[in-house]
Amino acid sequence: MESYIAIANQLAEIEQKLIQENLVDKFDRNLRRLKNIFEGLGLNIINPMGERYSESRTDYEASIVGNVSSNMIITQVIKPIIYQTKDGERTLLQKGIVIVGT
């Protein structure tokens, strides 16, 4: 399972770089296919990029850049959130690591 998590982290890093270079649309189909393969293995990779930040979430750890406000969003994903679904149960395998700003 550790190898799958390492591959999922690399996939997330590639996706992040494609977003930064405005190339993600060119590779969207390929990224979705890879994510579907992981889902077939019972792994759900969640990239919370652009989501509103919430202190109450326990599935990621955040570093805050700038002043704290109620309108903070996730501006960068260092590691994605990874869940495993097995026998109908969902287990958190990896907490996400994110950067939050306004």
Buried (B, 14 or more C-beta within 10 A) or exposed (E): EEEBBEBBBEBBBBBBEBBEEEEBEEEEEEBEEBBEEBEEEBBBBBBBBEBEBEEEBEEBEBEBEEEEEEEBBBBBBBBBBBBBEEEEEEEEBBBBBBBBBB
